[in-house]
Structure formats: C-alpha cells, structure tokens
Amino acid sequence: MATHPALQDWQDKVLKKMLDKAPEMRPEFTTLSGLPAERVALPTVIDDAYVAKVGFPGQYPYTRGVQPTMYRGRLWTMRQYAGFSTAEESNKRYRYLLDQGTTGLSVAFDLPTQIGYDSDDAIARGEVGKVGVAIDSLADMEVLFNNIPLDKVSTSMTINAPAAVLLAMYVAVGEKQGVPSQKLEGTIQNDILKEYIARGTYIFPPRPSMRLITDIFAWCSQNTPSFNTISISGYHIREAGSTAVQEVAFTLADACAYVDAAIAAGLDVDVFAPRLAFFFNGSSDLLEEVAKFRAARRMWAKIMKERFKAKKPQSQMLRFHTQTAGYTLTAQQIDNNIVRVAMQSLAAVLGGTQSLHTNSKDEALALPTEDSVRTALRTQQIIAYESGIINSVDPLAGSYYVEGLTDTIEREALALMSRIDELGGVIPAIEAGFIQRQIEDAAYTYQSAIETNDRIIVGVNKFQAKESITPPVFRVDASVGANQAAKLKSLREKRDNVKVDAALAALATAAKGTANLMPPILDAVRLYATLGEICNVLRKEFGTYSDLKSR
C-alpha cells in the first residue's frame, strides 16, 4: 500500500473530519458484481510530484475534487433549467420537476427581463415569455415561487445585467414566506464580462457593471452568507464557439477581474471568495472535458493562493455547475441528442461537478416538452444510481492520457491568460476585441471542419435519415405579452406610487455616489417598483453599452 506523510495528513485532517461531519451514503460501496470499490484509488508509489500536482480530494490543489468523499457523501445537485411564458406556467413546471426528483431549481428569464425592460415596453414586443419566464415585479416573483419553500430549495438564476434587482426580488419573496435572507441558498449568475464577450445581454458599461457586482458581493457577505454571489460562466463562451482551452482561460481571466475589482472596493478576499462559483459547458469529447474540469480546479487553487494570497481552503476551491452543450444538439434525429447528453453528463460527473443540468432532446427545435425534460432528468438519475461511477472519487486519475491532457489544458490556458494580462486585463482585452476574435476564429474552424466532413456529426453530415414524423414541439401562447402588460397596468394602479417614486429617487441618489446599491434596490422592489423602472434609473445614471465601441 502506498505511503507518504501527505497521505497520512490527508486521512487524519481532511478525510476523518469529513466523515465525522457527514458520513457516506452507504457503509460500503461495491461494484455491480460485489467487488469492493475503493474510495480513492492511489498510485502504488506516492511521491512529492504527485502530491503537488494531483494530490488528494478535498485538499489543495483540488485536482481530484473539492470534497474528500465527493458523491459517496452527497450527490451533485440535479438542476433543470426551466422558465417560459408567465410566472404561473413556470411555477407549474418547477413543481413538476420537484415531483420528478430534481433537487434544485434553475430559472430561465425571458429576453426583456435579461436586459432590464418591462413586458409592456415597446422593445419587448414579441419576446415576452419566449426564451424564459417574464418577471416584471415582485408580484411575478411571488407567483413564480408559490408553494415552493425557499428555505428547502436551492435556486439558481441565470441573470446578469439586472442581477441585483432579481436577487432583491428573491430576498423579498423569502421575507414574505418568513424565510430570512441568511437561510436562502442558491446562485445568481451575475457574470457581466462574459456578456460582453459572448452572449450580449448587457445593459450598462463595464465599470458601473463591475460596481453592481462588487456591491452584491459586499451585501451578500453580510445578508445572504449561503448564497453564491456569482457564477462565472464559461458555458456561454463555449456555446459561442470557443475551444476547451479558451473556455478555461477566459473564464478564469474573468474571475480574476472580479476578484481584483472586489479587492479594489475594499473587500477581504477570504470573505467573498468562498461564495464564488463557476459554470462550465459539458461538451462531447468526454476525456477532454474531464481533463478540462480537473485543470480548471487546479489552476484556480493556485491563482487564489499565489496571486490573491487567499488563506481559507474554501477560497481556493473551484466549485462549479455544468450544463450539457446546447450547441451539440441537432434538429435532425433528435433522439440522438439523448445519447449526446448522457455522454456529456458522464463527463461532468467524472470531472467532479457540484450541480448539473441536462439538456432535453428537443431543444434544438423549441422549448422542451414535459416528457423530454423528464427523460433529461432521468439521465442524471441513471448515472447517479446505476452507473457505479459515484463509488470512487475521481476514478480517471492516474490515466496517462487524462493526466497528460489535464497538464496540457492547464499549460495552454495559462499562456492565453498571460496574453490577456499583457493587454492590461479582461476589460481592455474586450474593448480591443481580442477575446471575441479568438472565439470567432475557433467557431469558424469548428464549423469548417463539419462542412468539409473532417468532423462527423451523426445525422447531420453523415448517417442521415428521412424523417417523416414531426416531433411534438412546445409553443408559448402568443397572448403572454398582452396579459403581462395588463398585469403591469393593474399593479401600477394599486401600489403606492408616491412611495415608489421616492424609492426610485433614492436609488438615483445612491447611484450618483459610492453607497452600496443593494439596499435602495431592495427598498424599491418591496414597494413593487418594476424591473424596467429600476433599470431605467440606472441607465440614466450609468449610461448603456454598445459593442460597436469595442470594434
């Protein structure tokens, strides 16, 4: 049996502490044939190089995972990203998902909500409720979480530019349910830099946007200590066409920019860093994806320890959510997407994800049906309960291929991050168009390979089949926009508009100065000021961003 002082130290100080606090789910783990499954498989010889580079799970540099027992102690959170039409309809879908065994909610907002407009704004016409749920005010948020106890459910919200407003609405719903903010658990995406890079749902210029983010960090550290204040997203960078190396490099570069901004705002790194979370894409090259997750975890641990001098282990841990790759879904032979999603989910779990969303087979065509959502969730459950891969922590560690690929991704991603540093950091690199061009070039290379048949996509450029049956497609009712506008009209007639105007004026005053913006936003939300009204105040004070400025 392998021995090393570091192994004994890990067993005594890390593993034992975890087992005393949270015993594993079963007294023993075995294969399907009854063979014993090792908790952590180790090399026959453990040397200093192994300890420094690979190490043990739950211990720096976290290459093998952020918890010493990983899924033997607790499965990943099974989230299903959902939201469409009205708050009432989305609430029904959430309750359906909870009944089917999902263990966390993930909210998709419609496009007007994502860019801070009310449903009755002219710019929102035709988009209300289409790609997510329309949330105009606290009244909608109350309906969205009706009969869903916020002290028992972890909620992730994919919202960025107006993240402070949606977070305030969530806190206010908790208050109405009798749940104090200290007990709320979940995540807001709140990652504006990747919006400038890859996704486009920005409102304000980068610098005031960074102020909003650091205000959220500071406020949440005091008021919602169990809530992840940001989910730094490589997912959308990959969806825009990046490579795995670029996904890691640009995501961690964004993360460094947020840490720099928070420190510059006077925050202690060991206060806010434990609540930073990440969001990665789970793509189809299974072993590359496993290596990507392992490399990102090791890189972040070193960055936090060496560059930012973080002392707490929790500050050095890269905890991440994974969503399977939307860009790989095909409209042709949509049942093939079930296989793709299963493979991508397997990569995420083998890579040590903390939560997972599995795409539904029909999402290349429209919003998913209930049946396809259930199949996507069952994919996670089959992996968890039938595959056996939860029996051993980081089971691919020690593979010559996986370890070599982990090293290569780390090396190339660090080189790319150095180029960004040479340009002055992420914001100057965005303003120069450097990051965007890198992604565009990678996307062109990928698509060219498909068109020349150098890369085979089953059912698309090879193994095609005639399909005479059109699969059932979910459609959002066209009346949603008009109904939301009617609700807004009624809301504005019933609320105390004098108090609302005063709250919005107070927010404008705060925006002109340096005070934390979360308290005045929360005050306005409690009075049923709308998302658009709050964002319009900030638009007036901060201005708006156009991508044309970076070209």
N, C-alpha and C positions, 0 to 999 in steps of 0.2 A: 504494500500500500504506500502511496506517495506521502512524503512528509516534507514539511517546510515550516519554519516559525510563523510565516504569514498565514498558513493554513490553520494552524492551531489558534492563532489570534482571531481569525475569522470565525472559527467554530465557537470560541469562547465568548467573544464580544458582540458578534453580529448575529449569527445563526441562533444561538441559545436565547438571546434577547427577543428575537422574533418569535421563536417557538413558545416562549413563556407568555408573550403578549397575545399571540394569535396562533393557536395550534393548527396544523394542517387539516385539510378536509377529511382525510381518512388516516387511520393508524398506520396503514402500509399501502404502497402503490405497486401494482404488478402489471405486467403485460396481459394481453388477451389470453395468452396461454398459461398464465400464472407465474411467469418468471419475475423475480424481483426487479423493480425499476429504481435505479439509483437517483437520489435526489439531485445530485450534481456530479456528473461524470468528470473525472480529472485525469490528466496525463499520468503516466507511470512515474515520470520524473518532473517535479516542480522546481524550476529554477527562478532566479531573480527576474530574468527577462519575461517569463510567463506571468509572474506576479504583477510586474509593472504594466504590461500590455493587455493581458486578458483578465487575470485576477479571478475574483470570486463574486458571485451575485450579491447585490446589496452593499457592495463596498467599492470605493474608488479603485479604478476609473469607470466602473459600472458597465464595462463592455458586455458582461453577461447578464445584465438586468439590474433594475433598481431595487428589487426586493430579494432577500436571500432564498425564499421559498417560491416566489412567483406564483404560478397558477395552482400549485399544490395547496397554497394557503387561501387564495381567493382568485376566482376567475376574473378576467377582464370585464369591464362594463360593456354590456351589449346594447349599443345605441342604434336607433334607426332614425335617420334624418328625415323629418317629415314636416309638412306645412303646406296648406293650399287654401284658396278660397277665403272663407271667413273664419273668425276665431271659433265659432260654433262647430263648423265642419272639421277643423283641425283638432279640436278637443275630442271629438268622436274618434278620430284616427289615433290620437295618443292613448286614449283609454283602451282602444282595441289592441294596440301594441303592448300595453302593460298587461292586458289579459293574456296575451300570447307569450309572455315571458321576457320581454325586453326589460333591462334593468336600469335604463337611463333614457331620458328624452333628449332629442336634438332638434332644435327649432329652425325651420327654413322660413325666412321672411320674403315677402314679395319685393319686386324691384323698387317701387316707390318708397317702401319702408326703408330699404337698404340705403337709399340716397336722400332720406330725410324729407319726403314730401307726403302730405296727407292724400287720402284717396280721392278727395274732391278737387285736387289741384289739376289744372289743365294738362300738365306734363305727365300725370299719372294715367290719363285716359287710355284704356285698352290693356293696361298692365296690372290692374288691381287683382290680387289673389292668384295670379297666373303661375309664378315660379315659387310661391311660398304664401304664407298667411299675411293678410293685411292687418297691421297693428297701427292704429291712429292715436290711441289714447289709453290711459289706464283702464277705461271701461272695456276695451277689447282684450287687454291682458288679463283682466279678471275672468272673462269668459273663457279665454284660452286655457286657463288652469283651473277651471271649475271642477270641483270634486277630485282634484289631484293634489294631495297634501305635499306642500313644498318642503316639509321637514323630513320627508321619507323618500323623495325622488331627487336625483341629481339631474340638472338640466343644463344642456349646452346650447348656446345661442350663437348662430352664425350671423354676426352683425359687427360692423366695423366703424364706419364714419360716425354714425349716431349711437355707438355702443353705450355711452354714458346715459343716454335717455332710456334705452331699453333696459339697462341694468337698474336704473331708478324705478322703472315700472315694475320690474320683477320684485325688487325690495318692497315696494308699496303693496303689491299683491300679498307678499308674505305677511306684512303687517296686518292686512285685513283678515288673513287666515289665523292670526295670532302666533305667527312664526317669527321670532326675532331674527334680524339680519345675521346675527352670529351663527345661526343654525342652518343657513342656506348653503347648499352645496351645488357646484356646477362650474361652468366656464362661459365666459364671453370671448368671442374670437378677438375683437379689439386690435386687429393687426392691420394698421393702415398702410404700412410700407409695401406690403405685397399687393395692395390695391393699385398703387402707382405702377408697380412692376408688371402685374399680370392680369388683374381682374377688373379694375375700372370703376368700382362703386365707391369712389371718394367724393368728398364734398369740399373740405377746406384744404388750404395749402399744407405742406408737410409740417412746418414748425408749429402752428397752432394745433394741428392734429396731434403732434407729439405732446403738447401741453395737456390736452384732454386725456391722453393715455397715462401720463405720469400722475395727473390728478386722480385718476381711477386707482392707480397703484397705491397712492397715499391714503385715499379714503377707505379703500377696501382693507388695507392692512389694519385699520382700526375698527372697522364696522362689519366686514364680512370675511373673517380670517380663514374660513374653509372654502372660499370661492376662488377659483383660478381667474386671475385678473386679465390674462391674455392667453390666446392660443396662437402661437407664432407659426404661421402656416406655410409649409412647403407644398401642400396639396395643390393649391391653385397655380403655383409656379410650374409644377409638373403637368397639370392639365393644360397649361398654355404651351407646352411643348418642350420643356427642359429635359435634360438628362438626369439620371440619379445623382451624379456628382454635383451638377448645378443646383438641384433641389436642396441638397445638404448645404452647399456653400452659401447660397443666397438666403436660405432660412436662418442659418446661424449668424450670418452677417447682419440680417435684420435684428436678430435677438441681441447682438452686441450693441446695436444702435439704441435699442430700448433700454438696455442696462446703462449705457453711457448717459442717456437722457435722464433717467431716474436718479442716478448718482449726481448729475449736474443740478438737479432740482433739490438736492439735499437729503435724498432718501438713503438709508442704510441698506447695502446690498443684501445683507443677511436677513433683513426684514421683508423685502419684497420678492427676492429671488425664489424662495420656496413655493411661491404661487404662480410662477411662470410655467406654462405648459406649451406643448408643441403639437402640431397637426401635420401628419405626413400622408403621402399618397401610397397606396399599396398597389404596385403595378405587377406586370405579368412575368417578368424574369425572376422566378422565385428565389434563387440563391443570391442574385444581385440585391434583391430587396432585403433579404435577411442581413446581408453584409452592410447594406446602407444604414439600417437601423442601429446595428452594433457600432458602426463607425461614428455615426452622429452622437450616440450616447457617450462614447469615449472622448470625442472632440470637445463636447460641451463641458464635460467634467474638467478637462484640462484648462479650457478657456476660463471657466469660472474660478478655478483655484489659482491659476498662474497669472492671468491678465487682470481679473477683477478682485483677487485676494479674498474670495468668499471662504468663510471658515466652516459654516454649517454643512454637514453632508447633504441636507435637503436642498441647499442652494446649488449644489454641484450635480444634482440628478436631473437628467433629461427624461421627463415623463411625457408620453405622447399618445394622442388619439390617431387612429388610422381610418381612412375611408378607402374602399376599393376604387380602382381607377375608372372614372367615368369615361375618359377618352378611349378606353379599350372596348367599350360596349358597342355592339353593331346592331343596326336595324335589320340586317339580314340574319335569318335563322336565330331568332332571339333566344331560343333555348340554350344555344351555345354559351350565352352570357352567364348562365348558372355555373357552368364549369369554370369560366374565367374568374368569376367572383370567388368560387371556392378555393381556387389556386392562390389568388391574391390574399384571401383571408388567412390561408395557411401560412403564407409568408409573414403576414403581420404578427401572428401568434408566435411563430418560430423566432421572430425578431424581438419579441418581448413587449408588445403594445399594452397600454393600460386600458384602452377602450377601442371599440371597433364598430364601424358602420359598414354594412354590406349592401351594395347597390342591388337594385331589383332588375330583373332581366329585361323589362320593357322600357327602361329609362332612356334608351336611345330614341324612343318614339314619343313619349309623353310622361306625365307624372305616373308613378306606379299604381297599379290596382292593389286592392287588399290582398288578393291571392298571391301576387308576385312579391309583395312586402313580406308576407308570411314565409314564403319559400326562402327569401333572403335571410330572415331571422333564423329559420331552421338550419341554414348553412352554418351559422355560428354555433348553434347548439349541438349540431352533429360533430363539429370539430372539437368542441369542449367535452362532450360526453362519450364519443365513440372512437376518436382517432388515436387516443393514447399519448398524444404529444404533450399534454399537460403534466405527465408523470415525472418528467425530468427537466430541470432548468437549463435553458439554452442548449438544447440537445445537439446542435450542429457545431458547437465549439470544438476546436481541435481538428476540424476538417481542413486539410491542406488548402483546398480551393476556397472555402469560406473565409478562413483566416487571411489568406493572401488577398482576397478581394476586399475584405474589410480594411486592410492596410492600404491598398491602392486607392480606394474611395477616400479614405482619410487624407492621404498624401495629396491627391489631386484637388480635393475640396479646399484644403488649407492653402494650396497655391492660388486658387481662384479668389479666396478671401483676401490674400495678400495683395492681389491686383486691385481689389476694391479699396483696401486701406491706402494704397498708393494714390488713388483718385480722391482721397480725403474722406472716405466713408460711404455709407449707403446712399444718403441723400444726394451728395454730389454725383455719385455714380448713376443714380436715377435721372437726375437733371441732365447729365451728359448723354443719357440713352444707352449707356454701356450694358447694363444688366438686361434691358429689353432686347438689345441686338443679339446678345448671347443666346437668349431663349428663342428668338426668331430664327436664328441660324440652325439651332438644334431641331426646331419644329420642321423646318424646310428639309433638313437631312432625313428625318424620320419619314415624312410624307413621300419624299422622292424614292426612298427605299421600297415603300409599298407600291408605288406606281410602276416601278421597274421590276417588281416581283422579287427583289432581293430580300424583302421581309414578307413572309406569308401571314396573312390574316385569314383564318379559316372562315369560309363562307363569303368572303369579300373578293379577294383576288385569286382564290383557289378553293376547290371543293364547293363551288356554288350549287345552288339547287333552286328549282322553280317552286315558288310558294304561292299557292292559290288561296290559302285561308288567311284573312287579315286578323291578327290577334286583337283581343279586346283592348281598347285604349281609354284611359281615364280622361275626362274632359271637365274643365271648370266652367260652371254656369256663367253665361255672359252677363247676367243681371247683378253679379257681385259688386261691380263698381258703383252702380246706381244705388244699391242697398247700403253700401258703406257711406256714400255721400249723404243719404237720408239719415243714417245714424249720427253722422257728424253734425248735421243741421240741428237735430234734436238735442244733442249734447251741448252745443253752444247756447241753445235757448234755455237749458235747465241749470247750467253751472253758474257760479258767482263770477261774472266776467270782470267785475271791479277788482276782485282778489287775483284773478288770473292775470289781468293787465299789470298789477303791481308786482306779481311774482316774475313776470317776463321782464319788467323794467329792472328789477333787482338782478336778474341774470345778466342783462346787458351791462350794468354797472360792474359786476364781478368780472365779466369778460374783458372789460377795458383795463382792469387792474391785474393783480397777480394772485388773487384769492383762489382757493380750490373751487372748481365749478360744480362738483357733485352736490353739495348742499343746496344751492339755488335751483339746480335742475330737479332735484328730488322734491323741493317745495312746489315747483310749478307742476310737476307730474301729479302730486297728491291733489291738486286743485283741478285736475283734468285738463290742463293745458295740453294741446295736441303735439304730436311729434313734429309736424311741419311748423307750427308756431315757434317751438323751442329752437329748431334748427334754423329758422329764418332769422331769429335774433342773433345767432352765432354767425350766420352768413353775413349779416350786416357788419358785425364787428371784425370778423376774421377774413372775409372775402372767400372766393371759391377758387378751385384749382382747375387748370386746363392742361391736358397732356401736351398740347401744342407748345407750351412754354419749354418743354424739355427736348424739343427736336431742333 
